[in-house]
Amino acid sequence: MATSEKQLLTIYNSSQDYIGLINLSPEGTYIVKSINQTTVRFFRKLGLLKHETDVIGVELQELFKDIYDLSDKAIEYRMKNIAAVFEGHEVFKYESVFSPKGKQISLHFETVISPIIDDNGRCTQALYVARDITKSHERKAKIIASERRLSMVFNGARDTSFIFDIKKDGKLVFADANQAFIDATKEFIPAQEVKNLYGKDAHYFLSVFMRHPPEVVEKRLKGIQGIIKDKKTVEYNEHYNLNDGQRLDLEVTATPILNNEGECEQLLFVSRNITKKVEAQRALAISEKRLSTIYNSSQDIIALIKISQDRAFLVESINQTGIQFLQQSNMIQSPEKLIDLNMELVFAELFALTPSLVQERMDGLNQVFEDQKTITYRSPLNLPGKDIFIDFETVISPVLDPSGKCSHLLYTARNISESEAAKRKLIANERRLASIFNSTTDQMAIVDITQPNKFILEDTNHSFNISWDKAGTPINIKDLYNQDIIPYIQQLMQFSPSYFAKILKQINSIIVEKKPFTFEELYNAPNEKRYNLDISIAPILNKEGNCAKLLFVIRDVTLKTKAKEQLISKILETEDRERSRFAKELHDSLGQILTAASINFDIAKKGIENLPDDQQEKFRAGLRFLKEAIDESRNIAHNLMPQSISDFGYVLTIESLLDNLGQGTNIQFTFYNNLNKTRLSEEIELSLYRVTQEAINNILKHSKATQVTIQLIKHQDSLILTIEDNGKGFNKLEHIASFGLNSMKNRAQAHSGVLDIDSHPGKGTSITLEIPTDFVN
């Protein structure tokens, strides 16, 4: 053996990848010529083979079926692409999941099949290389899950957060901000300015956005560079200058985010608004020097009013909040001018109230003094020289001396402009929602669920009432207001008790999990029309965050569903037509050729007595294989398009199929029907056969059932096919997108039918296909 061949053989057998050599046989099949030791050890570990020779010389298609346990569809896909490798000299790459039969493992492989070209430019061999990428898949899944969790934390946090990317040249660029940052900045900063932050550098952020002077910008940039260099989290206080001269005080945490190489690639800034905290601390410091703790810790405007001997109400002191308000409103310049000022002058000159309002306020002070009872009133204040109105809630309370006499009045004014504005905004929003509720073409209903085990109809919109009136419902919806609608829902929709129980269970899940749910439903209306409804149920939460009401939104998707059904029907019709054509060609051309070959073999068999025994045996084996090929071609043609459906109908075809299966399996098949030899349309019978065929194939392959019951019952308004087995069942969530189940569902939808699959591990499987009689006839 040449040195290069030895080196290649060493690489071949020592590689950690799974490598095999595929030969193209003279008959045009693909044969396993060899596999490396890594592959041998892998198969032995899984108990899929005992010796290497178990797969040498085996056709690749058989290996995919017996060892890899692939579906026919998956085998067809791979064989088609392997043919392209040999014929077109193309490299075939794909990723796949390997789940060995009887093993509770799933491995991810990345496979490359490459052509080996000989000196004549032909490809008679191919190199099969598979690499186990299971761990990398798991890592990717963990990274994705981690990123999602971080994203939820980032966007769900109450503190404002934003991120700077660190470019290769050291430049810091604003990259992202969480929802709290966006919400907070909307209150103080124009939306356009916030939008312009993305992609801008740190200097722009500090100087333009934060409005810091150059010396502060320089200090902050220097500090940021220190964070990047030291790779340590730093906390500091920051402030933002508002347009009106005020400022927001912020507590900032800057954290470096490192990459896999330990280099800082991002900076995360988390800031908390501590403006109120700072103001409270500042007010507390002032209050300790000038006033009592209670008097000065409040954010309300508080004044202490003394009562003179001649019954005049004079300002004795005012808290810092009041002073700040009066100064910012340009009512006073010096707080000292307030001391001993008569409240009548305060109302008339500072607040610029009308004479009648001044008298009303003075009467209120006298009332508190005389009755020694607190009074509360609300009043708007127009700031002098400005078109600004501030809503105040004012409380005037008597302050009694030790003898029980009223010696002072405590005057407290609270700015309620924000809460009043919020109330007005809430009212406006409620009006807009009411407008949407009543003007949308979707049907809407609101149901109260605060009473145990009751669903009280609270309101419906105009579209809801109109739609149900058109459907000819025997119930006036408005008559159901403030009533439990559970009995009426079952009456309207004509649900079976078991199905209605499932719906109630789902509604309870919506209430508990506080998540909306959408499903489709078929409604047979009293006006003899059928409606396809898209129904969404969403929770409406109260202040405590609990589900107090349910919003039902119903959309008529009948036209959309019919269009979808027509499309599926056309696709299935085209598919069945192609199946029929291919089956006919397979039977008429290939079948005749194989039959002719068999006849010639039978004639030639009479003259083989003079041949050696081993050659006679080979001849007989070839004849046997040929007859098996003829039988197999007939089976394939029958599976593609069973002629018996056209000739004898669904019932006789299924009875014949079950008789054959009963002889070759340990399963007891039972078939009932009430058609009484009545034929259905060929299109319906073919769909019934395809659904039955797919279900039986799944039972034979996977269920381990011993009993199977098939029923086809024609009712007055529907045709129902039921297939039940007592096998091991399966988890529907894990197989919801399987090709076989989707094929059955498409068959149902093509005839406006509904396919329901009820299966649980260890409890068998029940498949029900229901087709409206309108489509059957």
Phi, psi and omega in degrees: 000134180295155181302317181298322179292322177296319180296317179297320179295322178297314178298317183302316186270341182262350181296144177279350175280162179265112190239140176217156178247127184249130178254147173267115182283162177302332180280358178090010177263167183252118188248140175284115180274317180199161173224151182279173187293329178299318180292319180299313181297321180298311181295321179294319181299324180275355180073026182271342175203156180261323182230153178301326184291349180294337181247346180292129181085359180277141176295140183299324181296321178292323178298316179299324185279313188277317184271311184277345179056045182275156176286163179300323180295316180294320178296315180301318180298315183291317182295324178298315181286329176293324176300322178294329177297311183286321185273318183257002180056039180262150175271129182254116178242140176198160173249145183209163176252128182253114178238094183301144180300127178082003181248137181269053179223155174223120182247140178262129180236144170250118189243139176230125176244117186243141178285146173248114187266130179274184184295337180271005179079015179256153178251109177245357178221155177218147180260124182254113182236122179239135181241134179282112180246025183300314183295320179295324176297316180296320178298317179300317181297319179294320179297316181297316179297319179296317179297322178295317179297316179298320178297320179295318179295316183300312185273343181265352182290149178279332177286148178283137181224144173212158187234138171251131170277142176256111182285170181298329180276008179087358182285137179261128183235132178296121188247322187200159176213147181275174184295325180297322177296315181297316180295318182293318182288332178301328185288330187242338191236140177303141184301324182297322181293319178295318181299325182286353180293324187297125180091351179274155183276176184294327179297317177298316181300315184283320186275315184271310184285308181279345176062039177275148174291164185305321183293325178289319177302314180299319180295317181294316180299321179295319178296322179296317178299324177295323178296316180297319183290313184278341180057042181231148179288139181231139176245139178202164178264144184223164174217157178234130183272118179280165182298327185274013178092346177281174180217153174259130176266133185232143172253118191245138171240121179253122184236126176283140176251120186262151175270187183296334181272004179082009179269146180282117181246347178212158173236128179256122177251125176241121183238144179238132179286111180246024182302311180297323179297316180295317179297319179297318178296320179294317179295323179296320179296319179293318184296326180295333181270328190244323186224176178286164183298314182296319185296320189253353181278345181284147174273356175282161173279119184235132176230143176256121184251124177264157184245118181283172181295330179269018175069034174265145180257111187244145179285118177269319178200163178218141184285170186297324179299317179295318179298313180300318181297313182295323179289315180294333179272004179061030177275325177220159174253320183243124180299335182296334181292344180282332186295132181067014177282134181292136182297334177296321177289324178301312180294319186281314188264314182286312183272349177056044178279157177289158180305321181293321178291324177299316180296322179296319180291320180293322176299324178295319178297318179296323180296316179297317181297316184283314184274346184053043178231146181285139173239151180226136175212160177245142181206141173275142179242123178268115181296134183301129177077008181225151176270052182238127176248130178244129178273127179242142167253115187253135178236126178242121185237145176282142175247116186264144175275176182303335180277355179092005178270151178280111182256336182216163171239136176260117184255116182237125178238127181246129177286111181249022182299317182295316181293322178294320178296321178296320177298314180297320179295321179297317178298317179297318179297318179297323177293319179295318179297321178297322179295316178296317182303320186265348182256345181290150178281345175288147178275128183232143176216141179247129184238128177274133182238019183287338177274135184302129174059027178227145178241098186268120179290118183262318183199154172223153179269175185298318182297324179298311183295318181296315185297317182286332174294318179296328180285352177075034181294143182283000185243133172280114187302321183295335178290345182269356179304138179066021176240158174287119188264001181305311180297327184284329178298313181296325179290318181293312187273349178058044179284147171285155181304318182292318180291321179295326177296323177296319180296316179297323178296320179293321179296320177298324177295321178299317181295317183287312185276346178059039179234140181290162181217140181231137177210165179254145182219147178257125184244119174270101187282156177298338178280015177068021174252154179251131181240132171267120185246135172259112188248126176243136178238122183236141178282144173245119188267151175269188183296330181278359179085011178263153180285115182252336182217165176235137175255119176261124176240121184241126180240132178280110181246029183300311182296318179297318181294319180296320178298320179295318180297318180296320179296313180298319180299317179296318180297313180294323179297316178296318180297316180293324178295320178291322176301316182296317180296316182293321179296320180295315180296321180297320181285316188281324185262295183296320180298318180293322179296314180296321179295317179298319179297321180296319180297316179296322177297319180298321179294317182291338184297333182291340184251022183260006183297332182279353180282158175299158183300319182295324179287325175298319180295319177297320179298314181295321177298317179298319179295321180295315178299322180296316179295323176295322178297321178297314179297319182294320179297323177294320179296317180298315179298320180293319179293323179295315180205092183296118180294335183294336177297314179292321186280315190240345179093172185296313188299308182294324179297315180293319178300318178295317180299315182292326175299315180295318181292324180297332180281334185253000180228173177263015182266136176266114181262136176231133184230126176238148172203158178238026181284339179053050178065013176281130179273141172265176177297148183299325180296316179294316182297322179294319178295318177300319180295317182296318179296316179296316181299315181296318180296316180295319178301317179295322179296315181295322185280321195236335196280330188059034181279157175246344180223135178226130179240128179240129179231135173235107185239127177261116176262181182293322184248359181199160174248125186238123174252126180235130179234116184236143174223162180254032184281200187278349179070183180199167178272115185297326182297330182278343183238016188296332182255017182293152183299316183297315180294320178296322179298316179296319180295321178297321177299319180293313183295330180298337180244026180058030181262177181231130177250125179239130180242121180243110182210142175219144180307126178085001185235017177077184184222141175230124179245126181235125176246122180240124180239130179300145181299331179303320182279331179293320182277000000 
